[in-house]
Amino acid sequence: METHKEIGDEGEAYVMKLAYGTYLKYWCYPNPKDENGDYKEICDLLILFRNTAIIISVKNHHYDGDYDKYQKKVIEKSTKQLNGAYRKLFENGKEVYIKHPDRELEKFDPLRYQHIFRITINVGEQFEKYNLSDYVEGKGFINIFDKDTFEVIINELDTINDLTDYLIKRERLLSSEIKLSDQCREKDLLALFVTNAREFPEFVNSTEEPENSTCVGAWEKYILSEAYEYKKDNDGSSYFIDQMVAKEVLKLRDGESLARELMNTSRFERRQLANNIFSLIKKYQNTSKDILVRRYHVHNDIGHLVIYYSPDLPEKSVDEIVKLAAEIYAYKYGEKDVVVIAVTDKLKQYKFGLFKKHEGPIAPEAMEWLNAMIAKFGWFQNEQRIEQHDSEFPK
């Protein structure tokens, strides 16, 4: 028979796996405590990324066929803990300081977060038919997952943006008055969501689903489909961005700010960004000396400027251009944030830039200086618009 310590250790191990073994690790606070307050643990895992906060409670209950017992030991207990964590972070009116394992003590800012999710994960023995959510009047919505389904979700939706989008729409679906079919499993809902342009199809909202359009077996059909194979093959290039952030960006002095901008993209958007980098290198490396070419596109109101420069260019000149390029493009096209990724032959060297525009009008002298820089570099005189057609799944 398992002891409480063994049960606790298994739950703790799962928290560590989430915190350090997935793409979430850069933004995870495992077992955060109120460092300058009562020093009590706030929740099992807190994930903070830009305007999204995810509060997670992990339980380890082995289902023995007694659903009432499961409801009491997992759902009720976890919901109480999650609502307590929510009150501590967002409603108590007192300053809360938390600690990330790799950073200094920081003040939690509740006003920063527009999207707040509460999640229960049961890592004990799995069973398929369980309530997918819990709701207490006046206290909010709780997402419920088992270990298997949550791992499937974060493997399939393996960026913060993709995960947040799913949680927002899942919560909207499950909190509606329309009852789902008892046959709808979490993985089937996920498959229908992913293959329906990231929306739940209307028939999911009905217990009388059309024949041939059912939740039953949707996940199995999806992972055996050509669409799934196409997506996995074509997403391969996108992981270059994840690796670049881990190996290059986070090592920089202000690398975390730049990493947050680059990670504020979906898997499909990272695919497009990586393919832009690769196509520039393929087209221009070994073509001529002293060449510097640019491509610019926008995702989520963030400008992404990709630069290829030949290795013959003086490094001082390239450094100056990269340093100024983000500000110049923000001025030219109006984006608040602009990221620069500059690469040379065979990705032998990377250079990065980031500009975050201040609110308010640009001073006349600043405009004059920026226009002088544009003239100096000779930019925007013969711009070419490139149309790229790509799709997440085959048409």
Salt bridges, closest charged atoms under 4 A:
GLU2 OE1 - HIS62 NE2 3.14
ASP9 OD2 - LYS5 NZ 2.97
ASP34 OD2 - LYS88 NZ 2.85
ASP38 OD2 - LYS88 NZ 2.95
ASP64 OD2 - LYS69 NZ 3.43
GLU95 OE2 - LYS107 NZ 2.99
GLU106 OE2 - ARG103 NE 3.76
GLU128 OE2 - ARG185 NH1 3.41
ASP148 OD2 - LYS187 NZ 3.19
GLU151 OE2 - LYS17 NZ 2.98
GLU156 OE1 - LYS232 NZ 3.28
ASP158 OD1 - ARG267 NE 3.01
ASP162 OD1 - ARG198 NH1 3.22
ASP165 OD1 - LYS169 NZ 2.90
GLU186 OE1 - ARG170 NH2 2.62
ASP188 OD2 - ARG185 NE 2.80
GLU199 OE2 - LYS169 NZ 3.06
GLU220 OE1 - ARG185 NH2 2.82
ASP235 OD2 - LYS231 NZ 2.68
ASP235 OD1 - ARG271 NH2 2.91
ASP242 OD1 - ARG267 NH1 2.83
ASP242 OD2 - ARG270 NH1 2.87
GLU256 OE1 - ARG103 NH1 3.17
GLU256 OE2 - ARG260 NH2 2.82
GLU261 OE2 - ARG50 NH1 3.23
GLU261 OE2 - LYS356 NZ 2.72
GLU269 OE2 - HIS299 ND1 3.80
GLU315 OE2 - LYS351 NZ 2.97
ASP319 OD1 - LYS351 NZ 2.69
GLU320 OE2 - LYS376 NZ 2.91
ASP337 OD2 - LYS356 NZ 3.23
GLU359 OE2 - LYS336 NZ 3.14
GLU387 OE2 - ARG385 NE 3.86
GLU387 OE1 - HIS389 NE2 3.97
ASP390 OD1 - ARG271 NH1 3.45
GLU392 OE2 - ARG198 NH2 2.34
GLU392 OE2 - LYS231 NZ 3.77
